[in-house]
Amino acid sequence: MVTPGYCAAMADNPRNWTFLSNHAHVLVCLAADPNSRLRDIAAKVGITERRVNGILADLEQAGIVTVFTGSVGVKSEILFCILG
């Protein structure tokens, strides 16, 4: 189970180091909130939206996640991911 505040704690102190790769950080954020936007994940992990998009493409190609994009109301680029 993922601790809900894990991603927020990462964003609070960007000088923290970890053994996890950016791919792992993105997965942790998705596990905590599968409906995260690229912008939200990028801010929490401390990388660009473009890099998050690349990581998601890597994870989808490896069969780890399935990514669906769409829009709801005013929010666009909402990310729906299914782990597994």
C-alpha positions in Angstrom: 0.0 0.0 0.0 1.3 3.5 -0.9 1.4 6.1 1.8 -0.9 8.9 0.6 1.5 11.7 1.5 4.5 10.1 -0.1 4.5 12.1 -3.3 3.7 15.3 -1.5 6.6 14.7 0.8 8.9 14.3 -2.2 7.8 17.7 -3.6 8.3 19.4 -0.2 12.0 18.8 -0.1 13.6 18.4 -3.5 17.1 17.9 -2.1 16.1 14.5 -0.6 17.8 11.6 -2.4 16.4 8.2 -2.9 17.3 4.8 -4.3 14.2 4.9 -6.5 14.4 5.8 -10.2 12.1 8.4 -11.8 10.2 5.5 -13.3 9.5 4.2 -9.8 8.5 7.6 -8.5 6.0 8.0 -11.3 4.6 4.5 -10.5 4.3 5.4 -6.8 2.4 8.6 -7.7 0.1 6.7 -10.0 -0.6 4.1 -7.3 -1.5 6.9 -4.9 -3.7 8.7 -7.5 -4.4 6.9 -10.8 -6.2 10.0 -12.1 -3.2 12.3 -11.8 -2.4 14.8 -14.6 1.1 14.9 -16.2 1.6 18.3 -14.6 0.8 17.0 -11.1 3.1 14.0 -11.4 5.9 16.2 -12.8 5.6 18.6 -9.9 5.6 15.9 -7.3 8.5 13.9 -8.8 10.5 17.1 -9.7 10.8 16.4 -13.5 9.3 17.9 -16.6 5.9 17.0 -18.0 7.7 15.8 -21.2 9.8 13.4 -19.1 6.7 12.1 -17.3 5.2 11.5 -20.7 8.3 9.6 -21.8 8.3 7.5 -18.7 4.6 6.6 -19.1 5.3 5.6 -22.7 8.2 3.3 -21.4 5.9 1.8 -18.8 3.1 1.3 -21.2 5.4 -0.4 -23.8 6.6 -2.7 -21.0 3.0 -3.6 -20.2 3.1 -2.2 -16.7 0.4 0.5 -17.2 -2.3 1.2 -19.7 -2.7 5.0 -20.3 -5.9 6.7 -21.4 -6.2 10.4 -21.8 -9.2 12.6 -22.1 -10.9 15.6 -20.7 -13.5 16.3 -18.0 -15.1 19.7 -17.9 -12.4 22.4 -17.8 -9.5 20.0 -17.0 -7.8 18.6 -20.0 -5.0 16.0 -20.2 -6.4 14.0 -17.3 -4.5 10.8 -17.1 -6.2 7.5 -16.4 -3.8 4.7 -15.7 -4.5 1.1 -15.0 -1.6 -0.6 -13.2 -1.0 -4.2 -14.1 
